[in-house]
């Protein structure tokens, strides 16, 4: 998956989150993906990113926040962000709102 700093993603509307022992879990509550046995687990960094997939925030902004808040290099933040978004996209948990257009 090739990403741009201007890409914007949005979490799917039918996903609920729950916290279990410090882990954030994503569960689909409707539609074709609904399966209570299928849970997508996020670590602390993944949960941090998930809360920013609001349909308005550009990936570049999320990457900058990751480098500041988790004290990682921009390259490491971008790589981790790309891997997470690939997994979330393949699971149908996020969609691209508008790719490569100016956003905040």
C-alpha positions as CSV (number, residue, x, y, z in Angstrom):
1,X,0.0,0.0,0.0
2,X,1.5,3.3,-1.1
3,X,0.6,6.2,1.2
4,X,0.9,9.9,0.9
5,X,1.2,12.4,3.8
6,X,-2.0,14.0,2.5
7,X,-4.0,10.8,2.5
8,X,-7.0,10.8,5.0
9,X,-8.6,7.6,6.4
10,X,-11.8,7.1,8.2
11,X,-12.7,4.3,10.6
12,X,-15.7,2.2,9.4
13,X,-19.0,3.3,11.0
14,X,-20.0,-0.2,12.2
15,X,-16.9,-0.7,14.4
16,X,-17.0,-0.4,18.1
17,X,-14.0,-0.3,20.4
18,X,-13.5,-1.9,23.8
19,X,-10.6,-1.9,26.2
20,X,-9.6,-5.2,27.7
21,X,-6.5,-5.3,30.0
22,X,-4.8,-2.4,28.3
23,X,-5.6,-3.6,24.8
24,X,-8.0,-1.9,22.5
25,X,-10.2,-4.3,20.5
26,X,-12.2,-3.5,17.4
27,X,-15.4,-5.4,16.7
28,X,-17.8,-5.0,13.8
29,X,-21.4,-4.8,15.0
30,X,-23.3,-4.9,11.7
31,X,-23.0,-5.7,8.1
32,X,-21.2,-8.5,6.4
33,X,-18.2,-8.3,8.7
34,X,-20.2,-8.9,11.9
35,X,-18.7,-11.9,13.6
36,X,-18.3,-11.7,17.4
37,X,-15.4,-14.2,17.2
38,X,-13.4,-11.9,14.9
39,X,-11.7,-9.2,16.9
40,X,-8.9,-6.9,15.7
41,X,-6.6,-6.1,18.6
42,X,-4.6,-2.9,18.8
43,X,-1.6,-2.1,21.0
44,X,-1.1,1.3,22.5
45,X,0.3,2.8,19.3
46,X,-2.4,1.3,17.2
47,X,-5.1,2.6,19.5
48,X,-3.5,6.1,19.4
49,X,-3.6,6.0,15.6
50,X,-7.2,4.6,15.6
51,X,-8.5,7.6,17.5
52,X,-7.1,9.9,14.8
53,X,-8.7,8.1,11.8
54,X,-11.5,10.6,11.8
55,X,-11.9,11.4,8.2
56,X,-10.3,14.8,8.6
57,X,-6.7,14.3,9.8
58,X,-4.0,13.7,7.2
59,X,-1.6,10.9,7.7
60,X,1.3,13.4,7.8
61,X,-0.3,15.0,10.8
62,X,-0.7,11.6,12.5
63,X,2.9,10.7,11.7
64,X,4.1,13.9,13.2
65,X,2.1,13.3,16.4
66,X,3.6,9.7,16.6
67,X,7.1,11.0,16.4
68,X,6.5,13.6,19.1
69,X,4.4,11.5,21.5
70,X,6.2,8.1,21.1
71,X,9.7,9.5,20.5
72,X,10.4,7.6,17.4
73,X,12.0,8.7,14.1
74,X,9.7,9.9,11.3
75,X,10.8,6.9,9.2
76,X,9.9,4.4,11.9
77,X,6.5,6.2,12.5
78,X,5.7,6.2,8.8
79,X,6.6,2.5,8.4
80,X,4.5,1.5,11.5
81,X,1.6,3.7,10.3
82,X,1.8,2.1,6.8
83,X,1.8,-1.5,8.2
84,X,-1.2,-0.7,10.5
85,X,-3.2,0.9,7.8
86,X,-2.6,-2.0,5.4
87,X,-3.9,-4.4,8.1
88,X,-6.9,-2.2,8.9
89,X,-7.7,-1.8,5.2
90,X,-7.4,-5.5,4.4
91,X,-9.8,-6.2,7.3
92,X,-12.3,-3.6,6.0
93,X,-12.0,-1.5,9.1
94,X,-11.0,1.8,7.4
95,X,-11.5,3.6,4.2
96,X,-9.7,6.3,2.3
97,X,-11.7,9.5,2.5
98,X,-9.7,11.5,0.0
99,X,-6.3,10.5,-1.1
100,X,-3.5,13.1,-1.8
101,X,-5.6,16.2,-1.3
102,X,-4.6,19.0,1.1
103,X,-5.9,18.4,4.7
104,X,-5.0,19.6,8.1
